[in-house]
Amino acid sequence: MSTSTSVSASAAVAGPSSSSTADTRKLAITAQLISAFKPAKVFTQHVTKGTSITSASFDNHGFHCITSGEDGNMHIYDAKYGLHKQRIPSLKYGVHLARFTHDAQSVIFASTKENNAIRYMDVKLGKFIRYFEGHENRVVTLQRSPVNDTFLSGSVDEAVRLWDVRTPKAMGHMHILGHPVVAYDPSGKVFAVAINERSAVLLYDVRLFDQMPFLHVQLDDSAALSRVSMPPRIPIITSLTFSPDSQCLLLGTSGDVHYIVDTFEKNGPVVARLIGHEGLERASGTSIGMVAEAGNSGQEVCWTADVAWNIDLEEASR
């Protein structure tokens, strides 16, 4: 989100097949550089026809990516060399929201069948380590802490729960009504919960999990959205992402507008509206008419945090 970020020249030019002797100078990320990026490799043989990939996540170092699919399979890819490394079936339990733990040899994921449990698995041995049970409805959001072995999960009209991978019992839970989306800030000390039915984002101190949020962001964009349709379409939040300095929070939606809010100011004012493309996630049927699900619009766009420039990645990849 910052133009001061850098990448190696070999990654920017040669792609994952470059040799170990490639130029590794650092290059500042600019609009011109990003627009020159091209897909290095496309994997199609690992997706069952007629099904979709529902989640993708990287390990701590960004070397490996794990995906989960509607066909009940997880796949691990070597992101550095562009290789498919492993298929991990979970046909009995289903799989969604697969996430690496900090050791990168194990993963947690949400079940889509049976009892809504979260499962902890050693992917090297292909064995389950532990089950995390307690959610009464399907788990729709799952994020691990960036600094320790805890993670957050949430299910519709039920609860957001805090877990530690070392014990099967939840460390805490808060009852919620609606469809939650959760995210940790980079320090791991703060987490955010978006509740779509209230068009609100709540920020909590992890140490005070069961207490009131210290910041409440009420997303009201009706003035602008009413110029598009009447009544104005309710923004359906499908993802939350903190900036590296934790000062901003990106609210991704299923529509054609995303938002950046200031997490340091009282009431979390919206500092930017990001428009010009369809959301990266699709949404379908709930009490408010929509539910955040995984999907892809076919048009990926990125912005700098100050919205100084944006890039259509679909156009850049052609």
C-alpha positions as CSV (number, residue, x, y, z in Angstrom):
1,M,0.0,0.0,0.0
2,S,3.0,2.3,0.1
3,T,5.2,3.4,-2.8
4,S,8.3,2.9,-0.7
5,T,7.9,-0.9,-0.7
6,S,10.5,-2.7,-2.8
7,V,11.0,-5.9,-4.7
8,S,14.0,-7.6,-6.2
9,A,14.8,-6.9,-9.8
10,S,14.8,-10.7,-10.5
11,A,11.3,-11.1,-9.2
12,A,10.0,-8.1,-11.1
13,V,11.6,-9.1,-14.4
14,A,12.5,-12.7,-14.6
15,G,9.7,-14.4,-12.6
16,P,9.9,-17.6,-10.6
17,S,12.0,-19.5,-13.1
18,S,15.0,-17.2,-12.8
19,S,18.3,-18.6,-11.7
20,S,20.1,-18.1,-8.4
21,T,22.6,-15.8,-10.1
22,A,19.9,-13.3,-11.1
23,D,20.1,-9.6,-10.3
24,T,18.7,-9.1,-6.8
25,R,18.7,-5.3,-6.7
26,K,15.8,-3.6,-4.9
27,L,13.3,-1.7,-7.0
28,A,10.7,0.7,-5.6
29,I,7.1,-0.4,-6.3
30,T,5.6,2.2,-8.7
31,A,2.5,2.2,-11.0
32,Q,4.8,1.8,-14.0
33,L,6.5,-1.3,-12.5
34,I,3.3,-3.0,-11.4
35,S,1.7,-2.4,-14.8
36,A,4.6,-4.4,-16.3
37,F,3.9,-7.5,-14.2
38,K,2.8,-10.6,-16.1
39,P,1.5,-13.9,-14.8
40,A,4.5,-16.3,-14.5
41,K,2.5,-19.5,-14.3
42,V,-1.2,-20.6,-14.4
43,F,-2.4,-23.8,-12.6
44,T,-5.6,-25.3,-14.0
45,Q,-5.2,-29.0,-13.6
46,H,-5.6,-28.9,-9.8
47,V,-9.1,-27.4,-9.8
48,T,-12.0,-29.8,-10.3
49,K,-14.2,-28.7,-13.2
50,G,-17.4,-27.0,-12.1
51,T,-16.0,-26.1,-8.7
52,S,-14.3,-23.0,-7.3
53,I,-11.3,-22.2,-5.1
54,T,-12.8,-20.6,-2.0
55,S,-9.7,-19.4,-0.2
56,A,-5.9,-18.8,-0.7
57,S,-3.3,-17.9,2.0
58,F,0.5,-17.6,2.2
59,D,2.8,-18.7,4.9
60,N,4.8,-16.3,7.1
61,H,7.6,-15.8,4.5
62,G,5.4,-15.8,1.4
63,F,7.2,-18.9,0.0
64,H,4.2,-21.1,0.0
65,C,0.5,-20.7,-0.8
66,I,-2.3,-22.9,0.3
67,T,-5.7,-23.0,-1.4
68,S,-9.0,-24.7,-0.4
69,G,-11.7,-25.7,-2.9
70,E,-15.4,-26.6,-3.1
71,D,-14.2,-30.1,-4.2
72,G,-12.9,-30.8,-0.7
73,N,-9.2,-30.5,-1.5
74,M,-6.4,-28.3,-0.4
75,H,-3.3,-27.6,-2.5
76,I,0.1,-26.2,-1.6
77,Y,2.1,-24.3,-4.1
78,D,5.7,-23.2,-4.0
79,A,5.3,-19.5,-4.7
80,K,9.0,-18.9,-5.3
81,Y,9.5,-21.5,-8.0
82,G,6.0,-21.7,-9.3
83,L,5.4,-25.4,-8.5
84,H,2.5,-27.5,-7.2
85,K,3.8,-29.2,-4.1
86,Q,1.0,-31.2,-2.5
87,R,-2.7,-32.1,-2.6
88,I,-4.4,-32.6,0.7
89,P,-7.9,-34.2,0.5
90,S,-10.6,-33.5,3.1
91,L,-13.5,-35.0,1.3
92,K,-15.2,-36.3,4.5
93,Y,-15.2,-32.9,6.3
94,G,-15.0,-30.4,3.5
95,V,-12.6,-27.5,3.6
96,H,-12.6,-23.7,3.7
97,L,-10.4,-20.9,4.9
98,A,-7.2,-22.9,5.0
99,R,-4.4,-21.1,6.8
100,F,-0.8,-22.0,7.6
101,T,0.3,-21.9,11.2
102,H,3.7,-20.3,12.0
103,D,5.7,-23.5,11.4
104,A,4.4,-23.8,7.8
105,Q,4.2,-27.6,8.3
106,S,0.7,-27.5,9.7
107,V,-2.5,-25.8,8.7
108,I,-5.9,-24.9,10.3
109,F,-9.1,-24.9,8.2
110,A,-12.8,-24.8,8.7
111,S,-15.0,-27.8,8.0
112,T,-17.9,-27.4,5.7
113,K,-19.5,-30.7,6.7
114,E,-20.3,-32.6,9.9
115,N,-20.0,-30.4,13.1
116,N,-18.6,-27.0,12.0
117,A,-15.3,-27.8,13.7
118,I,-12.0,-26.2,12.9
119,R,-9.3,-28.7,12.2
120,Y,-5.5,-28.5,12.9
121,M,-3.5,-30.7,10.6
122,D,0.1,-31.7,10.0
123,V,0.4,-31.6,6.2
124,K,3.7,-33.3,6.1
125,L,2.4,-36.4,7.9
126,G,-1.2,-36.0,6.7
127,K,-2.6,-36.4,10.2
128,F,-4.9,-34.3,12.3
129,I,-3.4,-32.8,15.4
130,R,-6.4,-31.3,17.1
131,Y,-10.1,-30.3,16.6
132,F,-11.5,-27.0,17.8
133,E,-15.2,-27.5,18.4
134,G,-17.9,-25.1,19.7
135,H,-19.3,-23.2,16.7
136,E,-22.9,-24.0,16.2
137,N,-23.1,-22.7,12.6
138,R,-20.7,-22.7,9.6
139,V,-17.4,-20.9,10.1
140,V,-17.2,-18.1,7.6
141,T,-14.1,-16.2,8.8
142,L,-10.8,-17.5,10.1
143,Q,-7.5,-15.6,10.8
144,R,-4.4,-16.5,12.7
145,S,-2.4,-14.0,14.8
146,P,0.7,-12.6,13.1
147,V,2.8,-13.0,16.3
148,N,1.7,-16.1,18.2
149,D,-0.3,-19.4,18.1
150,T,-3.7,-17.9,18.6
151,F,-6.4,-17.4,16.0
152,L,-9.8,-16.0,15.5
153,S,-12.9,-17.6,14.0
154,G,-16.5,-16.5,13.4
155,S,-19.8,-18.1,12.4
156,V,-23.0,-16.6,11.2
157,D,-25.5,-15.5,13.9
158,E,-23.5,-17.2,16.6
159,A,-20.1,-16.1,17.9
160,V,-16.6,-14.9,17.3
161,R,-14.1,-17.1,19.2
162,L,-10.5,-16.8,20.2
163,W,-8.4,-20.0,20.2
164,D,-4.8,-21.2,20.9
165,V,-3.6,-24.1,18.6
166,R,-2.2,-25.8,21.7
167,T,-5.6,-26.4,23.4
168,P,-9.0,-27.5,22.0
169,K,-11.0,-25.2,24.2
170,A,-11.7,-21.6,23.1
171,M,-9.9,-18.9,25.2
172,G,-12.9,-16.6,24.8
173,H,-16.0,-15.9,22.7
174,M,-18.4,-13.0,22.0
175,H,-21.9,-13.5,20.8
176,I,-22.8,-11.7,17.6
177,L,-25.8,-11.4,15.4
178,G,-25.0,-11.3,11.7
179,H,-22.3,-12.3,9.3
180,P,-18.8,-11.5,10.8
181,V,-15.5,-10.8,9.2
182,V,-12.4,-10.7,11.4
183,A,-8.8,-9.5,11.0
184,Y,-5.7,-8.9,13.2
185,D,-3.6,-5.8,13.0
186,P,0.2,-6.4,12.3
187,S,1.1,-6.2,16.0
188,G,-1.3,-8.9,16.9
189,K,-2.6,-6.7,19.8
190,V,-5.7,-5.5,18.0
191,F,-8.4,-7.2,16.0
192,A,-11.4,-6.0,14.0
193,V,-14.8,-7.5,13.6
194,A,-17.1,-6.4,10.8
195,I,-20.8,-7.0,11.3
196,N,-22.7,-6.5,8.0
197,E,-26.2,-6.4,9.4
198,R,-25.2,-3.4,11.4
199,S,-22.9,-1.9,8.7
200,A,-20.3,-1.6,11.5
201,V,-16.7,-2.4,12.2
202,L,-15.6,-2.9,15.8
203,L,-12.0,-2.8,17.0
204,Y,-10.9,-4.7,20.2
205,D,-7.8,-5.0,22.3
206,V,-6.9,-8.7,22.3
207,R,-6.2,-8.6,26.0
208,L,-9.7,-7.4,26.6
209,F,-11.4,-9.8,24.3
210,D,-14.7,-10.0,26.2
211,Q,-15.0,-6.2,26.9
212,M,-16.4,-3.4,24.8
213,P,-14.6,-2.3,21.6
214,F,-12.4,0.7,21.9
215,L,-13.4,1.9,18.4
216,H,-16.7,1.7,16.6
217,V,-16.8,2.5,12.9
218,Q,-20.3,3.0,11.4
219,L,-20.2,2.7,7.7
220,D,-22.8,5.1,6.2
221,D,-22.3,5.8,2.5
222,S,-25.9,6.3,1.7
223,A,-25.4,9.8,0.4
224,A,-23.0,8.6,-2.3
225,L,-24.7,5.3,-3.0
226,S,-28.2,6.9,-3.4
227,R,-26.9,8.6,-6.5
228,V,-26.4,5.1,-8.0
229,S,-29.6,3.4,-6.9
230,M,-32.6,4.1,-4.7
231,P,-32.8,2.9,-2.1
232,P,-29.0,2.8,-1.8
233,R,-27.4,-0.6,-1.9
234,I,-26.0,-1.7,1.5
235,P,-22.2,-2.2,1.3
236,I,-21.5,-5.9,2.1
237,I,-18.1,-6.1,3.8
238,T,-16.3,-9.3,2.6
239,S,-12.7,-8.6,3.8
240,L,-10.7,-6.5,6.3
241,T,-7.0,-5.7,6.0
242,F,-4.9,-3.4,8.1
243,S,-2.1,-1.3,6.7
244,P,1.4,-2.2,7.8
245,D,1.4,0.7,10.3
246,S,-2.1,-0.2,11.6
247,Q,-3.2,3.3,11.0
248,C,-5.6,2.4,8.2
249,L,-8.1,-0.4,7.7
250,L,-9.3,-1.4,4.2
251,L,-12.9,-2.6,4.0
252,G,-13.4,-4.7,0.9
253,T,-16.9,-5.2,-0.3
254,S,-18.8,-7.3,-2.8
255,G,-19.9,-4.2,-4.7
256,D,-18.1,-1.6,-6.7
257,V,-16.8,0.6,-3.8
258,H,-14.3,-0.2,-1.1
259,Y,-13.4,2.0,1.9
260,I,-10.3,3.0,3.9
261,V,-11.0,4.1,7.5
262,D,-8.6,5.8,10.0
263,T,-8.2,3.5,13.0
264,F,-6.5,6.2,15.1
265,E,-9.3,8.7,15.0
266,K,-12.5,8.6,17.1
267,N,-15.3,6.9,15.3
268,G,-12.9,5.8,12.5
269,P,-13.8,8.3,9.8
270,V,-13.7,7.1,6.2
271,V,-10.6,8.7,4.6
272,A,-11.1,7.2,1.1
273,R,-13.7,5.6,-1.2
274,L,-12.2,3.3,-3.8
275,I,-14.3,3.0,-6.9
276,G,-14.1,1.7,-10.4
277,H,-14.4,-2.1,-10.3
278,E,-16.4,-5.0,-9.0
279,G,-15.5,-6.5,-5.7
280,L,-13.2,-9.5,-5.6
281,E,-15.8,-11.6,-3.7
282,R,-19.3,-12.5,-4.7
283,A,-22.2,-12.3,-2.3
284,S,-25.5,-14.2,-2.1
285,G,-28.6,-14.7,0.1
286,T,-29.0,-13.8,3.9
287,S,-31.3,-11.9,6.1
288,I,-30.0,-8.7,4.5
289,G,-30.0,-10.1,1.1
290,M,-26.4,-11.1,0.9
291,V,-23.6,-13.1,2.4
292,A,-19.9,-12.8,1.8
293,E,-18.6,-15.8,0.0
294,A,-15.4,-16.6,-1.9
295,G,-15.2,-15.7,-5.6
296,N,-13.5,-13.6,-8.2
297,S,-14.7,-10.7,-10.3
298,G,-12.1,-11.2,-13.0
299,Q,-10.9,-7.6,-12.5
300,E,-8.3,-7.0,-9.8
301,V,-7.3,-3.5,-8.9
302,C,-4.9,-2.2,-6.3
303,W,-4.4,1.3,-4.8
304,T,-1.8,3.1,-2.8
305,A,-3.1,4.0,0.7
306,D,-3.3,7.6,-0.2
307,V,-5.2,6.7,-3.4
308,A,-2.6,8.5,-5.4
309,W,-2.8,5.9,-8.1
310,N,-4.5,2.7,-9.0
311,I,-3.8,-0.2,-11.4
312,D,-6.1,-2.5,-13.2
313,L,-4.2,-5.8,-12.8
314,E,-6.5,-7.6,-15.3
315,E,-5.5,-5.2,-18.0
316,A,-1.8,-5.3,-17.0
317,S,-1.7,-9.1,-17.3
318,R,-2.9,-9.2,-20.9
